Amino acid sequence: MLTALPTDTRLGELWPDIWQATGETLLMVALTMLIGGTLGLILGLGLYLTRKGGLYENAVVSFVLNVLVNFFRPIPFIIFIAAVQPAARLIVGTGIGTPAVVFSLVLAAMFGIARIVEQNLVTVPPGVIEAARAMGATRARIAATVVVPEAMAPVILGYTFAFVAVVDMSAVAGLIAGGGLGSFAQTFGYRQYDPAVTWVCVLILVALVQVIQLLGNTLSARILRR
Amino acid sequence: MTHSTTPAEPLVRLRGVTKTYPAAKGRKEVQAVVDVDLDIAAGDVQAIVGYSGAGKSTLVRLLNGLEPATSGSIQVGGTELVGLRERQLRPIRLGIGMIFQQFNLFESRTVWGNLAYPLQIAGVTKAEQQRRISELLHFVGLPDKAHTYPRNLSGGQKQRVGIARALTTNPSLLLADEATSALDPETTHEVLRLLKQVNEEFGTTIVAITHEMEVVRELADHVAVMENGRIVESGPVYEVFSAPRQPVTRRFVGTVIDDEPDPDALAALRARHPGRFVKLELREGGPRQTDIFTVLLERGIAFELVFGGIEDIQGATFGNLTLALDGPAASVDEAVRELAALVPAKEL
């Protein structure tokens, strides 16, 4: 006799775990965006400021930063997370679980965000920077009070993009016993042949991404409108 | 900024100034500015004209050290700029305002925020900032735009904000880099009037880079013409306009003042107007038009103005008139001789 699919799902009893997994995803992504976002901003500023014609033009530093970013950025996260496991053990004390996942996410996000930041900063018209120089502003002041504010609207869109990418990457956490919706969907949905669980996880992720994208768009548009 | 200059000493003094961009990958060495000597008196409006690539944009950036000179001497208010480090140049730049073709306003700041920026660098108190900004917004005629963002301003309004922002720190020198080149003729005229007002009311010395002779005619006291990095001709505007020596200068002057019709125009004019064509140069202090026309009327010569006209340059008369003279050959001969004795005349 055929079993009706819905009656076969454990969705009903899994709800508390789903909400916990949602919380874990939010925590991982938030921590990553906070730490990786800050480090990425600094690294992106470094890329921007040291490039040819930049405020702190420095061919050597620029070359080193570019090699670093270009080395780490193309590595698929599923491999990256395994590759940096020794470093995770060294720095966060463990190679598995959510802390190790966050460590890997921070690193990956930092290099990705650095490029996004750099690409948006280069859109600031050189004339505006020249105007600030002509007023006697120091280079550090120009970077902090002209370059970053002038590029704020596209940078926010860039961070929104990165946020969605981090949600995507965080799904791989299960590989090293991290939590979150991604690994939950794999464990209790995919492996248990329970598509209902998988789809609930998918819908929660979609909702999360939608909210973030909406927030990013609104914020960016508000800055652009002025 | 106060200067220890005596009236006899120029505010800006350039001697043998050269700027060379070294050869780089796929690019030959570029001599942007070559051996330039120039004195600019305090309170003067100095125009520097030239086609794009003539080196004028580089030259103006040497005056506030945005670009370092390769060699020579650049003194502004008695201070030598050549050889100074960026750190040493910064306080000097507070005394030199600059405005730009593309305005270069901070889009992320309101008009107020734009004007406050240089004052914050100068370390001026909030109260003093407030006073200075509202004073300048009134001066440029935008008192109601304080809280507007630049993107909501027209081109002319943007340049007014640019001018106000450049004046906040009371500079003795204002550098204008193609300040009206992005504006339509009517707005250009308004901005030039405002700059003239800045010069007259605050005594601000202005160095205006331009490729538009209109700017020179309306604004400048002195003009220097640049070509291939060199100043090829310079002097008071009226003198340069009335007796341009270099071909490049003649081309520039020709854009605002009709000299004589070119061969094509001349042929077309001859087809429509009978008689002999004579070009007369009228200059300030020379014979009046009535004296010239009397000569023709007395001999019963019919005449028409077929080309040229009278201009006003810095309050002085300036004109090139091409007349078609029609009458008995002997009378016309005599009239041409007599006219030539009065003013520079040339038969075409």
Interface residues (C-beta under 8 A of the other chain):
Chain A: P125 G127 V128 E130 A131 A132 R133 A134 M135 G136 A137 T138 R139 R141 T145 V146 P149 E150 M152 I223 R226
Chain B: N64 L66 E86 L89 R90 P91 I92 R93 L94 I96 G97 M98 F100 Q102 N104 L105 F106 E107 S108 R109 T110 Y117 P118 I121 A122 Y149 R151 T169 L175
